[in-house]
């Protein structure tokens, strides 16, 4: 049975809406505009990216930098991503082997070729990782123009903020930016799960990527799109649509947060009979109880003032003016300290400011645990 409510990567029938963002992304691919996907954690950035890449019909490679711990590993992840892309550009094994030998041999790189899969390993001869990356990306652009039928291919850099965390300086950022500016065949897409770090990389005028990309910001999916999506899937599962009250209970408990909508719906899908709103509430409370200890441990790691402020916002559900003397007195934190604590909570995706200027806890599970 298909998993209609995944909590990792949503593909196929599990992908819900994001129509406007998808059209925007596809348009950028078509005209070659470098793009940054930006949102809080677990809002479906990677799912949107993969959906757009597959619909674009251009060959692409997904370079996930999440596990990279140093500059050498960043280089290897990028080079292996290029290796996978070569396999999509050239399908015939003998020609692919020749293409890979010409490409990686020019950089004195070792690679293995097994079942049309290319694995690259750096040696000590490559020198500066930044220089290697720049040369490889420029060489790739020439290769795409020469060998790719559509004269275009896409590099998707995921968890791109890792560069800020593991590099000694901005030299690799500068190298990728330079290659991107010169590119005629390769198109660039970036995303990251640490919104604070990724925004600093792209919005700080002292950094190489300042003003370099069109930014697509993902918000929570609107309730009407979820209602249609859930109704369609419930018909396939139980031959009946969930009642409006039941779906509204799901969306109320999860606060339209994409990860938790999918998580709660996945739990409900285990039922052999059509769930009602009471079943939704019971399922959410079980999930809440199962995860209370984990949330408490995470919150306990925060410093005192951010922890106090987070708990107060969770209890109030939302706060209109957290910086006034009345709220300060109630929290037992000075207005100046509230400003500092709020900045920390927003930067680390614990709190967000809504369009109505109210402050809310971003994660509905954390909010529910702290409000108990």
C-alpha positions, 0 to 999 in steps of 0.5 A: 500500500502506498504511503500517502502521508510520509514524514520524510520525502513526499512524492507522487500522490503523497505530494500536497499542493504547493502549486504556486511554488512549483510553478515558480520553481519550474519557471526559474529552471526554464529561464536559468534563474538560481533559486533558494528554497527557504522555510522553517524545518520540516516544511517540505523543501526537499519534497518540493525541490524533487517534485520540481526537478522531476517535472522539469525533465532536465537531468539533475543531481541531488547533493545533500551536504548534511553529513559533510564534516569538513571541506574535503568531504564537501568536495567529495559530496559535490564530485560524487553528485557530478558523477551521478549527473554524468550517469543521467547525461550518458546512459550507455556504459562504455560512453559513460566510462569514457566521459567519466575518465575524461572528466575526473582524470583531468583532476587526478581523481580516483573513481570506481565504476560499478553497474553504471554508478560512479564513486569518486574519491579524492587524493592528496594531489588535488590542493585547495578544495575551493579551487577543485570545486570551481574547476570541476563546476566550470568543467561540468558546465562545458560538458553539459553544453557539449553532451546534454541533449537539452544543453541544460542540467540542474545541481540541487545543493541541499543542507547548504548551510553546512558550508557555514558550519564546517568551512574555515572561510567563505572560499568554497561559497565564493567558488560555487558563486563564481561557477554559478555566475559563469554557468550557461548550461548548469542551473542551480538550486539551493535549500537548507534546514537551518533558516537562520544560517541559510538566510545569513549566507544569502542576505548578508552583503559581506557573503559571496551569495548576497543577492545572487538567487531568487528566494521562494519562501514556503509557508504552511499549506492552506487548509482548503488544500489539505481538506481536498487532499485528505478527502481524496486519500480517505476515499481510497482507504475507507471508500468514504471521505472523512467528515468535515469535522474530523478533518478540521480536528486534524488541522486544528491539532497540527496547526497546519504544520506539514510534518505533523499533518502527515504524522497524525494522518499516518497514525489515523491511516492504521485504522480499519474503520473511518475515524471520527473527530474523537479518534483524531483527538485520542491519536494526537494525545497518544502521540503527545504522551509518547513524545513528551519526554523528548520535548522536555529534554530538548527544552531543558537544554535552552537557557533560562530566559528563552525557556521561560519565554517559550513556555509562556508563549505556549501557554498563551498560544499566541502573544500580541505584544511580548515586549511590553512591561506587563508581559515582562512582569508576568514572565519575570524577564526584563524587556531587554532580555525578552528581546534577546530571548525572542531573537534566539527563539526565532533564529532557532525556529522555536517561535515565529511571527505570524502575518497578524503580528502575533508570536506563536510557537512554531512546532505544535508538538512543543506547544502542546507539551509545554501548554499541558 
